[in-house]
């Protein structure tokens, strides 16, 4: 669905119900001053909107909506269903979640509603429908926001019953289920659907964090079921809105900086009109980590723009120590999101709360209540820039020839594994490969298993532990056409049920990779091995020895060329890096976890061989990415350093959209500074270019 707005939206979560009405007028003055043009309202107002089962009261919301419209501010109208009212928990206790230890929660906090509660589904759907009827013609409404930051797990009897129904639909018979779950182990064979219980700390789970389990297939199916159950709640509300407003733009906001483990966001994204991200990176998080998650949000809907729904204008408040964002960092991180596909910059929150959990979380309007603060001034400057940019960047696309596979089910499967190392973390492995490309300013698409591979020259699939049906064939076709595949240790091990593929690792990838793996060694944290480059006839161009560790596959080649061997242990001299020519392409296998310097050199060589080069050569700490639209190229140059740097941007003159000047050659970028450079060829209009 194409965005309905005419510029990059600027605003965020607004909670006027927390404030006396005399404050509202002042809010409008400050919003206008800052260039705010969208406010997310009604997020946690269910108890206010519905004081009992039969009563609805929206006069306060009517007044807010009218006030926003009168002041030229769009509404992102939430359904208020992110926290159920206390009366509902009291009268309908099935709405309360049950934890992994079997304890039913009392009313409190948020994310506290069982997704399979009949009462919750009934009342939340009704609320969405009533709101849609009431505000279907209100001119302030730009988009609809269902619930808020979905995500939890519940182990109640309602969930157990629904899990059994979900399993009946998935497997059709207990015979098929018993095979998939390998229930012949430990005498777990089921003869009646009602014998099946949820995997929890009372049954299959061996620790409190849900990962370690006695039966991976059972826990994996619960992961799928849980994500589907919560998605069903979203769809019920979305469908209630669209039954009244068929062309409504409906979304919900993804949490966990985009890598939230319990929900399969690739599956969820298919049901959203636009993806929306909440991101709260800490000051010490590497910039590549943030960039990767923005690329992931863009990749969820095959490159479509997304929304930055929440970030903090300054500090967060849920860590033990919560430092301020330094001057310029909020602006810098906002443009980083825009550079990678975001078409809104929105904050939590607009006015800092007086009390409760987030009273010291950053806000556009601080407790002092006026505009004379550093944070407000920085927000105002950004708001003014976004107004001047107008629609210049809307619907601009990001083009990448390199893709990294990210798969939630593979993530769940790996971290449910009973071996060989509990230290293995899927996202950390993805980040290592992304970092190497990020450091070279090579654009990357984060893709799912459903993504078409025809547009890519290089596909990287770290620890592809679970191979879904036919995905090996898809990778073979990609390589056979001339593509380059890079995959790693612990790939091709299990199927979609977490059952080992027999006949030798890496299972169905064996032919493509030209290897088979006999054993997998797990190293302790203080241990390492080495990779000794030996490819004498290789054009890879890497020499020397590099450290590796964590896991070490002991493999035999079946047609693959050996590019590096282990340097130590009883398997010294055995292959650790192989390349197999397959059709017109090649498939690389990295049998251990190498040091960052090797990955940096290796991926640079791999991309260069496919004529994929850095967008721009820059000093460390300078990020570069490109969006394109209607023949125009917009290059973002972001200085994440705490000092100015000089960057050579090329000899061709380009228009600096933020500085409204034409520049070329060596250009100094201030600390935390941003350039958005448009190629000057065929430019017909700027944003107030200086002469």
Buried (B, 14 or more C-beta within 10 A) or exposed (E): BEBEBEBBBBBBBBBBBBBEEEBBEBBBEBBBBBBBBBBBBBBBBBBBBBEEEEEEEBEBBEEBBEBBBEBEBBBBBBBBBBBBBEBBBEEBBBBBBBBBEEEBBEBEEBBBBBBBBEBBBEBBBBBBBBBBBBBEEBEBBBBBBBBBBBBBBBBBEBBBEBBBEBBBEBBEEBEEBBBBBBBEEEEBBBEEBEEBBBBBBEBBBEEEEBBBBBBBBBBBBBBBBBBBBBBBBBBBBBBBBBEBBEEBBBBBBBBBBBBBBBBBBBBBBEBBBBBBBBBBBEBEEEBBBBBBBBBBBBBBBBBBBBBBBBBBBBBBBEEEEBEBBEBBBBBBBBBBBBBBBBBBBBBBBBBBBEEEEBEBBBBBBBEEEEBEBEBBBBBBBBBBBBBBBEBBBBEBBBEBBBBBBBBBBBBBBBBBBEEBBEEBBBBEBBBBBBBBBBBBBBBBBBBBBEBEBEBBBBBBBBBBBBBBEEBBEBBBBBBEEEBBBBBBBBBBBBBBBBBEBEEBBBBBBBBBBBBBBEEBBBBEEEEBBBBBBBBEEBEBEBEEEBBBBBBBBBBEBBEBBBBBBBBBBEBEEBBBBBBBEBBEBBBBBBBBBBBEEBBBBBBBBBBBBBEBEBBBEBEEBBBBBBBBBEEBBBBBBBBBBEEEBEBEBBEEBBBBBBBBBBBBEEBEBEBBBBBBBBBBEEEEEBBEBEE
